[in-house]
Amino acid sequence: MKKNVGFLALALTLLVSACTYQKNNRIDQKDVNEGNDYVYGHPDSTARQRKVQYTPDSENEVRAMEIQEKLYPNPDTTSLK
């Protein structure tokens, strides 16, 4: 009976300590970009950096499609034997 009580107490202790583990496993750091409109935007609008649009590079798109076809072949074109 004493073994069961001891095991139950140990299990309860581990369970309670596991619930609060992540509270202590972090570091509070100062946000260096706090209040920066470029990063977070203005309260009335989105961030300015999201408005930047890059022109697509067709050379990179072709290369990406070749890699995608090699990794994930189309099941319609591959023959399963």
N, C-alpha and C positions, 0 to 999 in steps of 0.2 A: 504494500500500500504506500510506503514512503517513497518508493521509486516512482510510482505513478504521480504522486504529488510533486515531487522534484522535477520530473519531466514536464508536467503541466505548467509549473512555474517558469521553467526555462523557456518553454514554447511561448508562453504568454509574454515574457520579457522580450524575446526576439521579435514577436509580432508587433508589439507596441513600438519598439525602437525602429522597425523597418518602415513604419508609417511616416515617421518624421525624418527619415534619412535625407531626402532631397532638400529639405529646408536648409540644412547645414552644408550641403555640397554645392555651393555656388559662391561666387565672388561678386560683390556689388561694385560696379565700376562706373565712373563718370562718363556720360555720353558726350564725346568731343564734338559731335555734330548737332547737339541740342539747339533748336531755334534756327537752324540753317535752312532757309527756304529752298536752296538748290537741292538738298537731300530729301527733306520731308515735305516740302511744299508749304504753301500758305494755307491757313485754315479754310479759305474759300476756294482753293484750287489745288490741283495735283502738283507734284514735284516737277521742276523744270527739266530735270534730266530725263524724264520719261517722254518728253516731247521730241527728243532727238531721234530721227529716223535715218537709218543707214541704207544706202543703195545696195541691193543684193548683188553679190558677186557670182556670176553664172559659173565660173570655173570651180568655185567651192561647192556650189549646188550639184554640179555634175559629179564631182568626187564623192560627195555625201551619198548621192543616189547609188553610185557604184558600190560603195561600202555597204549600204543598206541591202542591196540586192544580193551581195555576197553573204552577208550574215543571215538574212531572212529571205530566202528564195521564195518566189511566188509558187504556191502549191499547184496551180493550174499548169504551169510550164514545166515543172519537174515531174519526172516519171518515178513512181514508187514501185519498186520491184520486190 
